[in-house]
Amino acid sequence: MSPVLLSRRHFDKNAPVDECVLASMRWGLVPAWFKDNDPSKMQYSTNNCRSENILEKKTYKDPLVKGQRCVILADGFYEWKRQAKDKQPFFIYFPQTQGTSWKKTKDEDDPVTTAGNKKNSETEYLPEQASANLTEGGEALDEWTGWKLLTMAGLFDCWTPPGGEEPLYTYSVITVNASLNLESIHDRMPAVLDGEEEVRSWLDFGEVKSLDAVKLLQSKNSLTFHPVSSLVNNSRNNSPECLQPIDLNSKKEPKPTASSKMMMSWLTSSAPSKRKEPATCESKEEQESKAEAQGPSTGLLQQWLQGASKKPRTK
């Protein structure tokens, strides 16, 4: 189950279409027309949806046409780079620049991408460089106001079991070709929505029609990354150490940088998130994808939603 942002009008027909609500949905889209009584019997994976096929496959075309667009929230995601003998895991996320905060308007400049302008080579994956713009002389340049959550475009659907049980809400993450700075790790990446305006346009199915919304699904050099321990290869491991940057050129434990200390402090102090589920959503755990997303804290999500509610609403 993951926190998913969507228009409140999906649950309340009288709500403004641009008013957001946070819901808990299961990863792996189950189409509304699925006739079996057990979703696990689906013969293909729907964790990810390729943007190139979104208008060709009924599983994804139907939700898109109905305006069932959503935004998946996470601290970041893991991806594995194939090597000669094994795979090296990386944690990929939005750059955490000085004074990082939730709200970003169209009038503000984009944060400096720390890894976006780097060449793809292992010598540039050092943890000291993972958030170069965050620190100066080992200290934070400005007050850090929280982790900037990754916002990924997705589609959702609502499936009702043939026996009449509670409906199940599920989603799929839309993927695109990898950006230049990530293609050395993997050839695909999530369709990232960078900034509040892109998030609003994707969710506003009243004003932004499907064909226009699809134009937002582009590869972007807006993410940074660092190598992490093989601890993440086991899904039972769920601790801050899974995010700790490592030095690929050293077998010794790396000395924590100011940015990694900040990350570790935030992870260990954040309370478990309390996620809001729609009244018709049945909880069921699913872990069948290789990419494991880390859930955000409730406080940051509330800040985002409160900021969103201050914007003019479309009646």
ZILIN-V964829 format. One record per helix or strand of 2 or more residues. SS is the DSSP state (~ for helix, > for strand). FROM is the first residue (numbers start at 1). TO is the last residue. If there is no record, write none. Layout:
ss->SS from->FROM to->TO
ss->SS from->FROM to->TO
This chain:
ss->> from->2 to->7
ss->~ from->8 to->10
ss->> from->20 to->27
ss->~ from->39 to->41
ss->> from->48 to->50
ss->~ from->51 to->53
ss->~ from->58 to->65
ss->> from->69 to->74
ss->> from->77 to->82
ss->> from->87 to->94
ss->~ from->122 to->124
ss->~ from->127 to->129
ss->> from->135 to->136
ss->> from->139 to->140
ss->> from->150 to->159
ss->> from->168 to->177
ss->> from->188 to->190
ss->~ from->196 to->203
ss->~ from->210 to->214
ss->> from->223 to->227
ss->~ from->230 to->233
ss->~ from->240 to->243
ss->~ from->258 to->269
ss->~ from->298 to->309
